[in-house]
Amino acid sequence: MQHASTGTGRLHKELGIPSLFSIATGSMISSGLFVLPAFAFTVAGPGVIFSYLIAGFLVIPTMLSKSELATAMPRAGGIYYFIDRALGPLAGTLSGFAAWFSLSVKTAFAFVGLGIFMEFLSPEINGRLFAMISCILFTGINLRGAGHVGKAQIVLVAGLLISLALFAGFGLTSISPDRFRPLAPNGFNGILEGAALVFVAFGGLTKVTSVSEEVKNPGRDLPASMFLALTVVTAFYFVSVLICVGVLDPSVLSKTGMPISEAAKVIAGSTGLTVMSIAAVLAFLSTANAGILASARFPFAMSRDELLPAGLSRISRKRGTPWVSILFTSVIIIMLLFLDFTQLVKLASTMKLLLFLLVNAAVIVMRESRIHTYKPEFRSPGYPWIQLLGIVGMIVLLYKLGQSALIASVLVIIGGSIWYFIYSRHRSKRHYALLHLAARIFPKELVRKEDGLVRELAGVLKERDNIYEDRFDSLVVDAPILDLEGPIDLKPFLASVSDKLSSSLSLPGSKLAELLLSREKESTTALRKGLAIPHIIVPGENIFSVAIARCRKGVDFGGENSPVRMIFVLAGTRDERMFHLRALMAIAEITSAPDFDSNWMKCRNETEIRDLILLSKRRREPL
C-alpha cells in the first residue's frame, strides 16, 4: 500500500484575503524596514524617505502584471509559471532558478536577522543556532499545510503592525525638522540609488502569486490582498523611515544595524528599544514563514513541468502540501545561513529585478498572442504603457545596482542554461505564447492547430471557475460547427445544418430541413437581435443532438431580429423534452453573458467558438 505522503495531485485551496494579506505584508516588513534604512541613508541622506516611495511606485506595474497573470493562470510557482508559459521553457528554467534562489536567500537572511536580534535581546542565545531551530520549526508548520502557515502569518503580522502603529504614534511627535537639512546631499541620483537598494524591501509583495493554486478565490483575493498590502506597507515604510531620520543623529543612523530600534530608544528609552526589537523579531519570523511557503513552490512547479527531477513534485495526500520540495528548500536555506550575505543579497535583488522585468514582458506577450483561453479575471489597467514603464524602471534600477551584481547574474543565467540543455530540453516539449505571437507576425506554421498551451489554459480555466462537464457540454464537444461568411437565406442554411446532423439523428438531411423549416413557419426561433435557436422534435427514443453555426454577415430569419449571426440548432426525441428545456436554458444563460456577442464574432476558428461555449460560466447539471 502506497504511503499517503508519496502521492501526487492538486494542492489544497485554503488561503483567503487575510492570509494572503499577511503573507504579502510579512514578506515585505523585515530587513527592508529594520535594517536597510541605515544603508540607504548613507547614499540618499534624509531623501531616503523618497527612495522608499519611488521603490513602492516602481513595483506597481509588476503588481498589476502579476495580478493579471495570476488570475488567468492560478498555478503553483507564480512568476516561474507565468514566464515559462509566455516565453518558453528556457526562460522558465532560468526564471524558476532565479526566483527560487532570490527568495531562498531572502528567507535565509530573515533567519540570520532573527538570530542577530535574539542575541541583542538575550546575549546568552546563540543567534545562528536559534536561526536553524526556527527554520526547522517553520518547516514543520509548512508541512502541515498552507492553511496553518496562513494562520500563523496572521498572528505574526497583526503583532507587527500593532507595534509599528505604536512606534508611529509616539515617534511623529519627536521629529526634529533640522535633521532633514540638506534633504538630498547627493542629489536625485543619490535618492534613485537608494531606491535601487531598498527595492528588495517590496519584492515580497508579489510573493503570494507563487501560492495562487492554493487560493480559494484567486480572481478576487490575489489583486485585493496585494493592493491592500502595498498601501499599508508603503505607509508604514514612509512614516517609520521619516521618524528614524527625524530623531536619530546622522552619524548614528548611518552606522547602526538596528535603525528602528535605535529610534525607539531615543523616543521611549529602553522600553521602546525592547518593544521594537520584539517587533523586529516578529517581522523576521513572518518573512521566514512566508518565505519557506513561497520558495518551496518553485521547485515543485518546475518538477511538475519536468524541468527538475520528478520527486520534487510529490504531494502529501493528507495535507495537500509539496512535502519533498519544502524539505529540500529548507535544507538549502539552512546551508545559506553559513554563507556571507553581503553579495548574496545584492545578487538576489538583481535576480528579483530581472524577474520583474520579464513578468511585465510576459503580460505583453500573452495579450498580443491572442490566445483565446487566456482569460484573466483581473486585467491590468493602462496596458501596455504600465508594463513598458515597469520594464524601463527595472532596467534603471539594475543599472544602479552596479556591474558586479550584473556579472554574477550572467553567471547564474549561464548555469541555468547549461542545466536546461543537459537535463530539461528533451523532457519539456511545451508550446508557449511567444510562438503564437511569432505566428501572427510571420507567415509560418509555427503553431499546430491543436496547441497544448491553449488546451492547458482551458483546463486551468475549468479548475479556476469550477467548471465541470455536464450533458450539454458533452453534446457541444461533439457538435458540428458551421462557420459561414454569408449572407445566406434561411432555406439553404437549414439544408446545410441538416446535412451535418443527419447521421447523428439517423434521418435524411432533407427530412430534417423540412422539419426545421416547418418550425420556423409556425413562429420564428430568432429570440433576440442576432440570436436564433431552431429546435425540433424528431422520431425515435433517447436521441438528442446539437449543431452550432456562426454566420459573420448573417442568416435572414425574417423579422426584426435578423440578420442572425449566432445559431444553436437543437433536435431531440419527444422523451427528451425535459433535457430540451434545460438545453434552451443553458444557451440562454451562455448568450446573455456580458460581451458574449462581441466575443462570438472575435473567435478565429471553430475551436475558439467551441471553447467560448464550453468555458462559459453557467449553472450545470451533474451527469
N, C-alpha and C positions, 0 to 999 in steps of 0.2 A: 504493500500500500504506500502510495506516494505521500511524503510528508507535506503538511499544509504549507510550510514556508518555502516550498520549492516550486510553487505554481506560477503561471503567467496569466495575464489578463488585464483588466482595466483597474485603474486607481479609483478609490472611493471618493465620491463628491461630498466633502464635509465642510468646506470653507465658505463663509458668508462675508458681508461687508465689515463687521467688527474685527474678524480675524485678519482679513486682507489689509485693512487699515493699519492694524497693529504690526503686521509683518512689514509693510512698506515703511511705516514710521520708525519702527525699531531698527530696520536695516539702515536708515539714514542717520539717526541720532546716536553716534558713538564717538569714534575718533574724529569724525568731521566736526563735532562741536567741542568735545572735551580735550582734544589735542591740537588739531590743525589750526585754530585761530592764532596761536603763537607763531607757528611757522609762516603763515600767510601775512601776519603783521610785519615780519621782517622785510618783505618785498613790497607790500602795499601801504604800510603805515596805517593811520586811522581809516583810510579809504577801504580797508579790508571789509567794512560793513557793506560797501557796494560790490565788492568781489563776490560776496555770498548772493547778493541779489542778481548779479549778472549770471552766475552759475545756475541759479534757480530758473532764470528766464531761458537760458540755453537748453535746459533739459526738457522744456515744454514740447518742442517738436517731437522729440523721441517718445515722450509720454503719450502724445496723441497718436503717433505712428504705431507704437506697441499696443495701445488700446484697440486700434482698428484691427491689427493683425491677430491679437489675442481673441477678439470676439468673433473673428472669421475662422480661426484655427485654434480653438482651445485645447492645446496638447501640451503634455509634459515636455520640458526642455525650452519652452518660451522662445527666446531670441535665437537659439540654435535652430529650432524647428522652422521658424519664420524664414530665416536666411537660407536654410537648406532648400525649402520648397520654392523659394523665389529665385535664388541664384545658382542652385545646384549643389551636389554632394561634396565637391571640393571646397566650396565656400562654406558649406555646412560643417564639414570636418574642422576647418580652421576656426570657425566661429564657436563651435562646440568646445574645442580645446581652450580657446581664449576665454570664453565665458566661465568654464569650469575652473581654469587657473585663477582668473582675476577674483572670482567670488570665494574660492578656497583661501587665497591669500588674505582677502579682506576678513574672512571669518577667523583665520588664524591670528590675524592682527588684533581682532577683538578679544580673543582669549589672552593674548600677550598683554594688552592693555588692562584687561581684567586682573591679571596677576600683579601688574605694577600697582594698581590702586589698592588691591588687597594687602600688599606689602606695606603700602602707606598707612592703611587703616590699622594694621596689626603687623609690626616688624617681625614677629615670630613666624609668620606664614611664609612658606617658600612659594613665590609667585609662579614660577614655571610649573611646579608640581600641581599647584591649585588650578592652573590653566588646563593641564592634562586631565585632571579629575573632572573638571567642569565639562570638557569636551566629551568625555565618556558618559557623563550624566545626561547631557543633551542628546547624545546619540541614542541613548535608551528611550528618551521621550519621543524622538523622531521615529524610532522603530515601532512605537505603539500606534502611530498614525498621525496624519496631518491635523485631524481634529484636536488631538491632545496638544500638538505644537501650537495651534491657534489659540487654545485656551490659555496656555502658559504665556503666550505672547501678549494677550490682552492684559493679564495681570501685571507683567513687567512694564509694558508701555504706559498703563494707567499710573503706576507709581512714578515713572519717569516724568510724565507730563505734569503731574501734580507738583513734583519737586521743581521743575523748570518754571512753572507758574509762580511759585513762591519766590524763586530767585528773581524773576522779572518784577514782581510786585514790590519787593524791597529794594532791588537794585536800581530801578529807574529814578528813584528819589535821591540817589547817591552820586549821580553822574556829575563830573566836572567838565564844563564846555571847553576849558583851556586845553584839555588833553587831546582835542581834535584839531589842534593847530600845529603844523600845517596838515591839511586833510590828506593831501596826496604828495608826499615828499618825492616820490619817483614818477609823478605824473600818471596819466591814464594808463600808460604802458605797465606801470607797476600794479595798478588795480587789475588790469587784464591778466597779468602773470599770476596774481593772487587768485583770480577766478579759475585759472587752469589748475592751480594747486588744490583748491577746495572743491573742484567739480566732483571729485570722487565721493564727496560727502553726500551728493544727491544720487549717486549711482544705484543705491539700494531701492530707490523709488519704484523702479520698474521690475524689481525682483519678483514681484507677485505673479508676473506673467509666466514664470517658469513652472508655477503650480496651477496654471489655468485649467488643466484637466481635472483638478480636484475641487473646482469652484462650483457651487450649486447653480448659480445663475450668472455665467461669465459675461453675457451681453450687458447686464446692468451693473453687476458688482465690481468688475475689474476697473472700468473707467471711473466709476464713482469713488472707489476706495483710493485710487491714485490721485485724483483731483483733490480730494479731501486731505490726504496725507501731504501733498506738496504745499497746499495752502497753510496747513498747521505748522509744518516743519520749517518752511521758509520764514514764517512769522517768528517762531522761537529762535531760529538761527540769527535773524537780524537783531532782535531785541537782546539776546544773550551776548552776542559779539559787541553790540553797542555798549552794553554795561561793562564788559571786560575792558574795552578801550577807554571808557569814561571813568573807571575807578582805579585802574592799575597804572603805575608808573611805566613809561615805555621801556625802560631798562629791565623791569621785572617781566612784563608781558612778552618781550622778545626772547626771553631765556627760559621761562617756566615750561614744564611739561604738562601742567595742570591749570590752564588759564581760568577755567570756570571756578574751580575750587579755590584758587588764589583770590579771585574777585569776591567770592562768597565770604572768605576770611576777612577781607577788608570791610565788607558790608556788615557782617554779623559775628565776627570773631570766630572762635573755634567751633561754635555750634554751626555756623554757616559752612565752614570748611568740611565738617563731618557730614552734614546733610547732603551737600553737593558731591562729595566723594562717594556717598552711597548711591546718589543718583547716577554717577558715572558708572558704578558697578552694574546698576540696573540696565544702563544703556548698552554696555558691552555684553551683558548677558542676553539682551533682546536681539542684538545684532548677530551674536554667535548662534543663538537658537534658530533664527530665521535663515542664517547663512547655511547651516547644515541642511535644512529643509530644501532650500532652493538649489544649492550647488549639487546636491545628490541627484537632482532630476536631469542634469545634463548628460552624465554617462549613461543613465537609464535610457534616455531618449535616443542617444547615439547607438547604444547597443540594440535597441528595438529596430533601428534602421540598418543594422548590420555594419555600422562603421566602427564598432568596438565589439569585443567578444560577447557571445550571447548570454553568458552567465550574469552580466551586469543588469539585464532586463528582468530578472526574476522578481516576482511579486508575491508577498505573503498573502495567501488566500484568506487568512483570518483577519489580518489587519489592513490589507489592501495597500501595503507600503512596499517600495522598491528596496527591500532589505539589504541585498548584496551591494547595491550602489551606495546606500547610506553608510554601510560599514567600510567600504573601500574609500569613500570620500573622507570619512572621519580619520582613517589611518593616514591619508595624505595630509590632512590638516595637522595632525599631531606631529608628523615629520617636519612640517613647515615651522612649527613652534621653535625649532632649534636652529633656524637659519637667520641670517642678517636681513632685517626687513627694510632697510633704507632704500635699496634699489628695487626690491621685490614690489613694494607698494607703488613706486613710481611706474614700474613695468605694468602692474595691474591697472593703474589709471590709464596708461596708454592703450592697453587692451580694451578697456571699457569704452574709450573714445572711438576706437576703430569699430567696435561692435555697434555703437550708437550711429555712427556714420552709415554702416551697412544696413541697419534696420530701417533707416529713412529711405535709403535707396530701394529696399525691398518693397515698401509700400508703392513706390512709383512703378516698379516692375509688375507687381501684382495687379495694380489698376490698369496699366497700359496693355497688359497681356489679354485683358478682356475675357478671362476665364469665367464662364457663366456660373460655376459653382463657388466662386469666391464671393461670399455674401456676408460681409461684416455687419454686425448689429449696431456697431458704432462706427461712423465714418469721420475721419479727421477733417475738421474744417480748414479752409484755406489751402486745399490741395491744388497744385503741387508746391506752392510757394513756401508753405510752412516746412515741408520736407527739405526743400532746397536750402532754406535758412538753417535747418538743423545740420545739413551736410557741411555748409560753409562754416558754421560755428564750431563743429568738431575739428575741422581742418585747422582753424585758427588756434584752438586750444592745444592740438597736437604739436603745432609749431612752437608754442610757448613752453611745452614740457622739455624741449631740448633734444639734441642729437643722440645722446646715449640711450634714452628710452626708445627712440625710434629704431636704432640699430638692434637693440635687444628684441623688439617686436618683429623685426625682419627675421631674426634667428628663429623665433617661435613659429613664424609662418613657414619657414623652410622646413623645420622639423615636422610640423603638421602635414605639410605637403608630401614629405617622404613617407609618413605613415599612411596617407591616403593612397599613394600609388603602389605601395608594397602590400598593404593589407585590405584596404576598403574598396578600391576601384572595381575589382572584378566581382565583388559581392553586392555592390549598390548600382542598380540599373534604373533608378527612378527618373521620371520626367520632372521637369521643373518649369516655372513660369517664364524664365528667360528664353526658353525655346519657343514658347508661344509668341512672345514679343518679337523674336527673330523671324518667326514665320509670318508675322504681319508685315514686317519691313522688307524682307527679301522674298522673292518669288520661288521659294524652295519648299519641298515637302519635308520639313523638319519635325513635324508632329504628326503622329499617326491618328487616324480617325477616332479610335477608342484609346484615349490618352489616360494613363494611370493616374496622373495628378488630378484630372477632372473627376475621376471616379473616387479617388481618395477624399477629396474635399466634399464630394457628395455624401460619403459616409460620415465625415465629420459633422456636416450639417444635420444629418439624421440623428446623430447622437446628441448634438447640442440642443436641438429643438424637440428631442424626444419623439421623433417620427418613427413609427413602426408601420410595416406594410399591412394593409387590410385588403379585402377582396377587390375594392375599386382600384387600388394601386396595382394589384397583380394583373387586372384587366388592362390598365394603362401601359404596363410594361410590354404586353403582347399586342397592344392595339396598333393597327396600321395607321400611319400618319401621312396625310397628303399635304404637301407644301406647294401651293399653287401661286403663280403670279397674278393670273386673272387679267381683266374682269371675266366673269363667266356667268352664264344664265343658270337658273336653278335646275332645270331638267338634265342637262349634261353633267352638272356637278353631282346630282344624286345618282346618276348612272355610274360615274367613276367610283363613288363611295360604295355603291352596291357591289361592284366587281371586287373590291377589296374585302368586303365582309362575307361574300357568298360561301367561301369554303368553311369558315368557322360556324356558319349558321346552317350549312347543308341545304341551301336554297339557291336557285339560279339567280344571277345578278339582275336579270330582267324582272323577276318576281319581286325582289327586294325594292328595286327602283319604283315599281308600280305601287307598292305599299307605302313607301316614303312620300311619293307624290300625292297619293290619295290623302295621306295625313295632313299634308300642307294645305290641301284644298278645303279640309274641314276648318282649320284655323292655323294661322301661321305659327311656327315654332321660334320665330325671331323674338326673343323675350325682351331684349333691350337693344339700344343702339350698338351695332357691331357684333352681337352675340346671338347665336341660334342653337337650339338643342333638339334636332329632329329625333323623335322616338316612336317606335312601333312595336306592336305585338306580333310575334311570328309563331307558326305552328310548331308543336313538339313539347318536350319537357326538359326542365333543368338546363336551359340554354340562355346564355346572355353574352353579348359582345359589344365592344365599344370601338368606334373609329373617330379619329381626330383630324381636323383639317384647318389649315390656315390659308387664306387667300389674301395676298397683300393688297390687291386692288378691289377685292370684294366679290361676294356672290349676291346676285339680285334675288332676294326672298320676297320682294314686293313690300309695300307699306313704308311707314315712317322709319323703321329700324334698319332699312337697307342703306348702303351695302353692308353685308355681314362678312367679317374677317375671321371670326372665331367660331368654329362649328364643332360640336360634340354630338355624334350620332350614337344613339342607344337602340339596341334591338334585343328583345328577350321574349321568352315564352310567358304565357299567362300565369303560371305558377311562380314566376319570379317578380311579380308585381311589387312586393314589399321592397325587394332589393332595387327595383326600378326607381322607386321613390327615394331610397337612400342615395342612389347614384345621382339623381337630379339635385338633391340637397348638397351632395359633395361638390358638384360642379358649380352650383350657385355660390357656395362658400368660397371656393377657389377663385372664381372670376370676380368676386366682389372685393378682393383684397386691393389695397391702395397700389396704384401703378401697375396692376396686372395687365391692362390693355397695352400700355407702352412697352412693358417687358415682353409681352407676346410678340409684338412687332419687331423687337430688337433681336429676338432669337435668330441665330445664324443658320441653323440646320435642324433636322428632325430630333437629334439627340438633345439639343437645348430646349426644344418645345416639350419633349417628354419630361426632362428634368424639372422644368418650370412647374409642371403639374405635380410630379411626384414629391418635390421638396416644398410644396406649399403647406402652410400651417392651417390645419383644419381639424375638426373632430373626426376621429377614426373609430371604426367598429372593429373589435377583435375578430380575428379569423375563427 
